[in-house]
């Protein structure tokens, strides 16, 4: 019997950029998931309107230029709301098909899904040493690093490396990742690491014998009907893509249609840690598939048992909130899925420059959304005092728990906390 599940998918993006008229061929039309009235899904249209009003107020305040919010239940979309405009200097109104740099959401939409497929087919074993698949991953204690540890960010790898200025080619960047020294014994410490995703991407490519982006297009995005989701969007779709920032560190230009993440850029725009572009319509279909046990319509993309395993907390290392690729709500403290609620989200993942997806496999609706944006103004919160950013800085998410607490949450958390460039929100 198909599980009854709730889908809450938030795609809230802010971008900085210069105005550009829409020219050239439009992006492929995304079908998303079928629409339904909120009341028919057991949702309160007034509360949904409150959420949209909150997002619109944040846009009007200058917290971020624009957003697309999608909320659904039981495989139907109750709300699809574009709010605001493309960029700080781009007044065109956001549309439901506006494309965004997914940043770290690439880890779950792309990489984790690829790993699910390979586990399903018996080509990837979660507890096998990663060196079985990536023989170039060598060094002290690295023979003990498993696929499971990489997926839970407990492999002992550092968070990131300055690949953009320490290497000049994709091959050199991969070699730097594979030969970096572990900073902790495998399985003993949680460090959210882009390097884990880059190593796993190599495993996917070696096991499948094809490039990472081609495998995902053939096995995931094509079969699911997600035509707007891809790496390296063509020039013809540039004007449909929201800009991210003016890069003053690496490329020294406005970024629009090219991956913001510097490491992914050094890898040619195709990486396990970042690089995907998509829109709210495609992501709503992806989320609905996962919440339906890996199935959409007549397609069983992933076995339900595999989806359940990947979205279950692994307790690796002990006390960690991480599932396999995904994160889960924290009972106390912080996780990228927020704090625990009475109706808990199964899994969540956020991206500092783009989107956050919250998957809730229960019949009750949780009006939870987060926003990550690029901005250039200083904002203080009870948690930290920040400096003005020269250009656009990374920001932290804003959470609300229930509709009645939207206003009180706004006083406690800021939507635009500019952080140091290299400090990535988790």
Secondary structure, DSSP 4 states (H G I P E B T S, - for coil): -PPP-EEEEEE-B----B-----SSPPPPP--S-B--GGGGT--HHHHHHHHHHHHHHHHTTS-SEEEEEEEETTEEEEEEEEEEEETBEEEEP-TT-BEE-GGGHIIIIIIHHHHHHHHTTS--TTSBGGGT-TT--STTGGG-BHHHHHTT-SS--S---HHHH-SSHHHHHHHHHHPPPSS-TTS-----HHHHHHHHHHHHHHHTS-HHHHHIIIIIHHHT-TT-BSS--GGGGGGB----EESSSS-EE-SSS---HHHHHTTT--SSS--EE-HHHHHHHHHHHHTTSEETTEE-S-HHHHHHHTS---SSTT--B-SSSB--BSSS--TT-B--SS--SEEEE-TTS-EEEEE-SSS-------B--B-S----SS---PPPSS-BB------SSGGGHHHHHHHS-S---B-TT----
